[in-house]
Amino acid sequence: MIHNPDIQSGASGRIEDFKNGTYHVHFTLFWEGKVVVTLFLMHPSEAVSALWKSRNSWYGNVGYLCKFTSPGKEVETKCGFNLSKEEELCEYVDERDEEYFYAVKPQNFSCDSLTEFKNWFTLATQLSPLENSLLVRCNSKVMVILLMQILILYFFPDSSLETKEKCKTGEKLEYPSGYVMNNIWYPKTCKMQTYHEVEQLNACMKGKFFYMFGDSTTHQWMHYFETKLKNIHFLNVYETQWAQKHLGVDTERNIHVFWKHHSRPFMFLLFASLREERSIPREIDLIGGNQYTVIAFNIGVHFRLFPVHHFIRRLYNIRRAIDRLLLRSPETKVIIKTENTSDMEKEYEGMSDFHGYVHYFIMEIMFKDINVGFIHGWDMTTAFNHNQIHPPETYVRNEINMLMTYICG
């Protein structure tokens, strides 16, 4: 990345791999003055090979437990994506979308009585001691800093060349996509509007229904709405834990906001309800859509612990669901947020940003040439240099600004 701490600016770069041990790193110089170039050497190539092999050869990073209930009794059994057929299993198969989940069938319980599940990091490993030694902290995300003084002069014969149109859906997922300066995100090819005042947010959201699906990073959006928009009343949906559904309404302005975590795989350390478990494609299929409807989602981090074909299959099914939605309701706005980068302090085997980097390029291919908007979490968290999966509010506000820019004229 490049940055200038004096003006709180930063931007990511693009790496060109020549497949022979040499690389080019390309940067767009967005500002005049000092530029600090920081390179992060994430993993040696041997570690990348080990991570890829480990991810796609087993399901042992995560343990699953499912709870079945009936009047007056309950029982817990093993469950997951890859169980031995030696025991009688309950099979939960979505034949259309070709997705599946299994649980050991408890005696005297119907498979339909599955109500809750939880999971945990097993801390098991597929890696040899030598491969694990490549993933210790001193060998991962090593920082190299180069300092250069650069003065860049711009010449604009026609000042109109500086004018950018407001960001709109239908633009491609691009990297790098912009830069940050003084804690404000500036997209490279379009203009982001700011909605820092409550009145501005209310005016933009008025009359709209927001459906948001994802993980804790889109849950931060809902928390932002809860803390900033006191006019929205959030209902008690009679669920517990942070990942419960959130539903808020503003009857005066006819605003409806809804957040729900995406379906399995999703990490819950305590038992969570499965009573209304639906994948994002199935959720989208239930939304009629119109010019007042906004669907926003993110997906990825919780898939890092499982073979990559699960992520590809889910994205493919989401793409098909969006295609169906835009056929019946082309006015509906669909916004996709990419994964955030993380601090990478532990769980390298299952949670390394290498897996998120792979996800980014899969997403770029899967959602090519479709009328959606992108919020570039991967690019933006790199430029802001927060190095945490849950960045502070100053960052989240910029994601909200991008969301509102896409949906408001």
N, C-alpha and C positions, 0 to 999 in steps of 0.2 A: 504494500500500500504506500501511498504518498500522503504527507500531511504537513501542515504548518501550525504548530501550537500557538503561535502569536495571534493568529486570526481564527483559531479553532476550525481549521479546514482539514478535509481528508477525502481520499478517493481510493478505490481499489484498482488493481491492475489486471492485465490478462496475460496468462502464461502460454507460450507457444513451445510445445515439446517436439524436438526433432528426432526423438526415438533413438538417439545415440549417446545419451548422457549429457547433451547440451540443451540449453533452453534460451529463449528470448522472453523477457518480461516487458510488456507494452503498457505505457501509462499515457493517459490524456492529461495534459497540463491545463487545469481549469482556472488557475489564478496566477497573478504576477507575484514575484518575490521569492522568498525562501521555500525550498521544497526538501523535506526530509524523506528519504526513501527507506522503507523498512521491509525487509523480506523475512517471511516466516518459513523455515524449513520444517515442514510438518512431520514427515516420516521418511526414513530411507526407503529405497525401492523394495528392499527385502521385507520390510515391515508392511508395506502396502500389499505385497503378494500374500503375506501371511494373513492379513486382515480380510482380504477378499476370499481366500480359501476357507477361513474360519466361518465367516458370515454365511456362506452358501453351502456349507456341508453339514449343518446340524441346527437343532433348536434348543440347545442346552443352556443358552444365556439366561433364559427366563423360565421360572416355574409357575404353573397355573393350578388353581384350586377353584372348583365350582360348587355352588350350594343349591341343593334341590329342597323344595319345601312342599309340605301338604299339611292339612289342618292338624295342629298339635305336634308336629314333628318336622325335623329337618336333618339333612345328611350332607356331608362334604365328600367329593370325589375328585380325582385327578382329571384335568382336562387340558386341551391344547390343540395345536395344529397338526401334530404328528404323534399319534398314540399307537401303541401296539394293538394289532387286531386279535391278539390272543384273548383279550377280555371283551365282553359284550359292551358295545359302545352306543351312545346316542350320537347320531350324526346330524349336524346342523348345516345343511348344504343349500346354498343359493345356486340353483341349477342354471338360471339365466346368466348370472355374473360369474359362475364357476369359482365361487369362493366357499370355504368350508371351515368347520370347527368341530371338535369332537370332545366328548366327555365320557368317562367310564360310567356306565349305567348302574345306578344303585338299585339294590333289590327292593321291590315293592314300591317303586317310584316311577311315575311316567316321565318320559323324556321331556314332555311339555311342562314339567314342574320346575325346570331350571329357572332360577330367579336372580342369582348373584354370582360374581366371580371376583377373584383377586389374583395378583401375581407379584413376583419379586425377582430381583437379581440373584441368580444362583451363585455367582462368583466362580462358577466352573469355567474351564478353559479348554480350547482345542489346540492351543499353541504349545510348542515345546519350550523348555526353559530358555533356549537360545533365542527363539522368536519373541518370547516375552521380554527378554532383555533389551530388545530393540524398541520396546514401547514404554520404557520407564520415562519419567518426566524429563530427565536430562537429555534424552534422545528424541523428544517430541516437541514440536512447535518451538524450535530454536530460533531466536530472533537475531537478525543481522541488520545493522543500521548503517546507512550511507548518508552523509550530509552534503548537499550541493546547494550553492547559491545560484539561483537562476532568475534572470530578469526576462520576462516575456512581454513583448510589445504587440498590441493588436491594432490593426488598421481597418477601419470600416468606412469605405467610401460612401456607403449608404447606410444610415443608422437603422433603416428598416430591417436590415439583415439580422439585427440583434433580437428582433421580436420573435417570441415563440408562442405557439398556440397552446391552449390549455390541454393538459393530458387527457386522453380519451381512450376508450376501449378499442381493441383491435390492433394495437401496436405490439411488436414482437418482444419477447423476453430477451433483453440485451445485457451484456456484461462487458465492461462496467456501464452502468446506466445513469450515473450522475455523481455528484459530490456533495459534501456537507461543508457549510461555513457558518460560524456563529450559531451552531446547533439547529440550523435549518437545512433541509434537504433540497437540492436543486437538480431535478432530472436533466439529463443531457439533451434530450430532443424535444422536450415540451415543458410547460410551465405548471408547477404545483401551486394551488391556491392555499392560503392559510386560514384556518378557522380556530383562532386562539380564544375568541370570546364566546361565551355561552350563547349570546343572541345569534351569532353567526352559525353555530352548530344547530341550534333550534330551527333556524330558517332553512338550512340545507336539508335537515332530516324531516321537516314537516310533511305529513301526509304519506310517509314511506314506511314500508315493512322491511325490516332487516332480519335475514336469516343467516346466522354465522355458525360454522361448524369447524372444529379443529382441536388443537391442544392448548396448553397453558399460555402460549404466546398470543393466540387470538382471545383467550380468556382475559388477557391484559387489556384488550380493547373494551370488553364489557366492564371491567373494573374502572377504566377511564370514564366511560359513560356514567357509571354509578356515582362516581365522585364529582363529576363536573355538572351533570344535568340533573339538578335537584327536582326538576319538574316531572321527571320520569319516575313512576312508582313501580318498584320491583316486587313481584308477587312471591309468596311462599309456595313453592312447588312440592313441599314435603319430602325433600331429599336432603341427604347430608353430604359432607366432604366438599372440597373446593370444586370438583368436577361435576357438581350437580347442574341440572339445567337452570338457566337464568332467563326469566321472562319479565320484560318491563314495558309499561304502556304510559303514554301521555295522551289522555283523552281530549285535552284541549287542542292539541296540535295534531292529533291522530298519528302519533308515532308508536311503532311497535318494534321492539328489539328482542331478539331471541338468540341465545347461544347454547350449543350442545356439543359435548366432546364427540370426536369421531369414533367410530366403532373399533372393535378389535382389529389389530393389536393396539392396546392402550394400557399403559402401566398404572395399575392401582395397587397400592400396598395394603389397603384395607378393602373389605368386601364392598362392591359397588353393584348397583342394580342393573339387571339385563332386561327388565320388563319392557322397555321401549328401545331396545338396541336395534339400530338400523345403520347401514353404511351410508356414506355421503351420496352415492348414486341413488339409493332408495329414498333418501330424504329429498333429493332434488326432484325425483319423480312424483312426489306428493305435493309439490308446489306448483300451482297453476301458472303464476307469473303474470306480470303486466308492467306498465311503465312506472308503477309505484313500488315495485319489488326489487330488492337488492339481496343477492346471495353472495356471501364471502366465505372463504374457507382456506385452511392450510392443513398440510399433512406431511409427515416425513419422519420427525425425530423418533417417534415410537416404533417406526418400522425398521430403524437401524439395527435392531437386535434380532432380526429375522432375515431369512434368505430374500434376496432382492426381487425375486419373481413375485412375491406378495405385493410389494410396492408397485411394480409395473402393472400387475393385474388390476389393482385398485385404481391407479391413475387411468388406465384404459377404460374401466367401467365409468369413472367420473366423466371422462371425455365423451363417452357415448350418451350419458345422461344429460350433459350440457347441450350436445347436439340436438337431442330430443326436445329439451326445454326451449332452445332458441328457434326451433321449427314452429312450436305452438305459441311462443311468445317472444318474438325477437326484441321487444322493448325492454325485457328484463336485463338488469345489469348484473354481471357475474365478475367477481373480483377474486383473484388467487394470490395468496401470500406465500412466498417461498420461505424455506427454513432460515432460522437465525444461525449464525456461527456461535460457538460455545467457548467456555474457558478451557476445556480439555484438561481437567485436572485429575480425572480418574475414569475408570471404566473404558479404557482405550479400545479394548477388543470389540465391545459392542456399541460404543457411543462416540467413536472418533469422528471428527469433522470430515474425514475422508469419505465416510458413508454419505454424509450430507452433500458433499461435492458431487458424488455420483448421482444422488437424487436430483440435484439442480439440473444436470444435463439431460436426465431422463424427462424431467418436467418440460424443459425447453423443447424437446422433440415431440412430446405427447400433446402439448397445447399450441403447436405451431398452426398458424393460419386459422385462428378462431377468434370470434369477437368477444374477448374477455380483457379485463385490465389486470396488470400485475403490480403487486407491491413487493419490491425486491428486498426481502428480509436479508438474504445472504449478502447482497452487495451493500445494503445500507448499514448493517451491523459491522461489516468490515470497515467501511468509511468512517463510521463514528468511533471505531476502535474501542468498543465497550468490552469485548471479550467475555460476554456472559450471555447465557441463553435467555435470560429475562432482563433486558436492558431497562434503564430508568425511564421515568415519565417523559423526560425531555426528548427521548428517542421515540417512545410510543406515540407521542403527539404528532410526529412527522408521518407515521404510518396512518394515523387517523386523518391527517390532512390529505394524504394521497387517496385514501378511500373516498373522502368527501369530494375531492376534485373530480374523480371519475363519475360521480353520480349527480353532481349539481351543475347547472348551467352557469 
